[in-house]
């Protein structure tokens, strides 16, 4: 008999006031161009601007946030308890 994995998926979320503005500030201080950043994280300028302006429906995934942090070389300190 073959074993099957069963996963428990939780939806944790945390509200981070001003995160979009902090991302924008870090981007403007970065030596990388917008094109370089978008290529590195794998999404469009429009999506990046939507993130900076808080227009992301359903919230920003932690995976996307970590990609942005890595590309910008920053840690926005977002954690889950």
Phi and psi restraints in degrees (value plus and minus 20) as a CYANA .aco file:
   2 UNK   PHI    -113.1   -73.1
   2 UNK   PSI     118.3   158.3
   3 UNK   PHI    -100.1   -60.1
   3 UNK   PSI     128.9   168.9
   4 UNK   PHI    -144.2  -104.2
   4 UNK   PSI     116.9   156.9
   5 UNK   PHI    -102.3   -62.3
   5 UNK   PSI     119.9   159.9
   6 UNK   PHI    -141.3  -101.3
   6 UNK   PSI     106.4   146.4
   7 UNK   PHI    -127.8   -87.8
   7 UNK   PSI     122.5   162.5
   8 UNK   PHI    -124.3   -84.3
   8 UNK   PSI      97.6   137.6
   9 UNK   PHI    -124.7   -84.7
   9 UNK   PSI     105.3   145.3
  10 UNK   PHI    -132.6   -92.6
  10 UNK   PSI     132.4   172.4
  11 UNK   PHI    -133.8   -93.8
  11 UNK   PSI      69.5   109.5
  12 UNK   PHI    -113.2   -73.2
  12 UNK   PSI     120.9   160.9
  13 UNK   PHI    -165.5  -125.5
  13 UNK   PSI     133.6   173.6
  14 UNK   PHI    -158.4  -118.4
  14 UNK   PSI     116.7   156.7
  15 UNK   PHI    -107.0   -67.0
  15 UNK   PSI     109.9   149.9
  16 UNK   PHI    -143.2  -103.2
  16 UNK   PSI      75.4   115.4
  17 UNK   PHI     -80.1   -40.1
  17 UNK   PSI     114.6   154.6
  18 UNK   PHI      55.2    95.2
  18 UNK   PSI      -8.9    31.1
  19 UNK   PHI     -82.3   -42.3
  19 UNK   PSI     -62.9   -22.9
  20 UNK   PHI     -78.3   -38.3
  20 UNK   PSI     -62.7   -22.7
  21 UNK   PHI     -85.7   -45.7
  21 UNK   PSI     -56.4   -16.4
  22 UNK   PHI     -88.1   -48.1
  22 UNK   PSI     -58.2   -18.2
  23 UNK   PHI     -83.8   -43.8
  23 UNK   PSI     -64.5   -24.5
  24 UNK   PHI     -81.3   -41.3
  24 UNK   PSI     -64.0   -24.0
  25 UNK   PHI     -81.5   -41.5
  25 UNK   PSI     -64.5   -24.5
  26 UNK   PHI     -83.7   -43.7
  26 UNK   PSI     -57.8   -17.8
  27 UNK   PHI     -83.9   -43.9
  27 UNK   PSI     -63.4   -23.4
  28 UNK   PHI     -88.3   -48.3
  28 UNK   PSI     -44.1    -4.1
  29 UNK   PHI    -108.4   -68.4
  29 UNK   PSI     -31.5     8.5
  30 UNK   PHI     -94.7   -54.7
  30 UNK   PSI     123.2   163.2
  31 UNK   PHI     -94.8   -54.8
  31 UNK   PSI     -30.2     9.8
  32 UNK   PHI    -103.7   -63.7
  32 UNK   PSI     123.2   163.2
  33 UNK   PHI     -95.3   -55.3
  33 UNK   PSI     143.7   183.7
  34 UNK   PHI     -78.6   -38.6
  34 UNK   PSI     -60.7   -20.7
  35 UNK   PHI     -81.1   -41.1
  35 UNK   PSI     -62.7   -22.7
  36 UNK   PHI     -83.8   -43.8
  36 UNK   PSI     -64.9   -24.9
  37 UNK   PHI     -82.1   -42.1
  37 UNK   PSI     -66.5   -26.5
  38 UNK   PHI     -83.9   -43.9
  38 UNK   PSI     -60.2   -20.2
  39 UNK   PHI     -83.5   -43.5
  39 UNK   PSI     -61.8   -21.8
  40 UNK   PHI     -84.4   -44.4
  40 UNK   PSI     -61.1   -21.1
  41 UNK   PHI    -109.7   -69.7
  41 UNK   PSI     -38.6     1.4
  42 UNK   PHI      67.2   107.2
  42 UNK   PSI       9.9    49.9
  43 UNK   PHI    -161.2  -121.2
  43 UNK   PSI     150.4   190.4
  44 UNK   PHI     -97.9   -57.9
  44 UNK   PSI     144.1   184.1
  45 UNK   PHI     -81.1   -41.1
  45 UNK   PSI     -59.9   -19.9
  46 UNK   PHI     -79.4   -39.4
  46 UNK   PSI     -64.9   -24.9
  47 UNK   PHI     -84.6   -44.6
  47 UNK   PSI     -62.1   -22.1
  48 UNK   PHI     -79.2   -39.2
  48 UNK   PSI     -66.9   -26.9
  49 UNK   PHI     -83.3   -43.3
  49 UNK   PSI     -57.0   -17.0
  50 UNK   PHI     -80.4   -40.4
  50 UNK   PSI     -59.8   -19.8
  51 UNK   PHI     -83.6   -43.6
  51 UNK   PSI     -69.1   -29.1
  52 UNK   PHI     -80.2   -40.2
  52 UNK   PSI     -52.6   -12.6
  53 UNK   PHI    -114.6   -74.6
  53 UNK   PSI     -17.2    22.8
  54 UNK   PHI      52.6    92.6
  54 UNK   PSI       7.5    47.5
  55 UNK   PHI    -116.6   -76.6
  55 UNK   PSI       8.9    48.9
  56 UNK   PHI    -116.0   -76.0
  56 UNK   PSI      92.0   132.0
  57 UNK   PHI     -89.6   -49.6
  57 UNK   PSI     116.0   156.0
  58 UNK   PHI      58.8    98.8
  58 UNK   PSI     -20.8    19.2
  59 UNK   PHI      73.6   113.6
  59 UNK   PSI     146.3   186.3
  60 UNK   PHI    -111.5   -71.5
  60 UNK   PSI     112.4   152.4
  61 UNK   PHI     -91.3   -51.3
  61 UNK   PSI     129.2   169.2
  62 UNK   PHI     -84.0   -44.0
  62 UNK   PSI     -51.6   -11.6
  63 UNK   PHI     -83.8   -43.8
  63 UNK   PSI     -62.9   -22.9
  64 UNK   PHI     -85.6   -45.6
  64 UNK   PSI     -62.9   -22.9
  65 UNK   PHI     -79.1   -39.1
  65 UNK   PSI     -63.6   -23.6
  66 UNK   PHI     -84.5   -44.5
  66 UNK   PSI     -55.9   -15.9
  67 UNK   PHI     -83.5   -43.5
  67 UNK   PSI     -62.7   -22.7
  68 UNK   PHI     -84.0   -44.0
  68 UNK   PSI     -66.0   -26.0
  69 UNK   PHI     -78.4   -38.4
  69 UNK   PSI     -63.6   -23.6
  70 UNK   PHI     -84.3   -44.3
  70 UNK   PSI     -65.1   -25.1
  71 UNK   PHI     -83.8   -43.8
  71 UNK   PSI     -57.2   -17.2
  72 UNK   PHI    -107.5   -67.5
  72 UNK   PSI     -33.0     7.0
  73 UNK   PHI      49.9    89.9
  73 UNK   PSI      15.9    55.9
  74 UNK   PHI    -151.2  -111.2
  74 UNK   PSI     145.6   185.6
  75 UNK   PHI    -147.6  -107.6
  75 UNK   PSI      96.0   136.0
  76 UNK   PHI    -103.1   -63.1
  76 UNK   PSI     -19.3    20.7
  77 UNK   PHI      52.2    92.2
  77 UNK   PSI       1.7    41.7
  78 UNK   PHI    -102.4   -62.4
  78 UNK   PSI     100.1   140.1
  79 UNK   PHI    -152.5  -112.5
  79 UNK   PSI     142.2   182.2
  80 UNK   PHI    -136.7   -96.7
  80 UNK   PSI     113.2   153.2
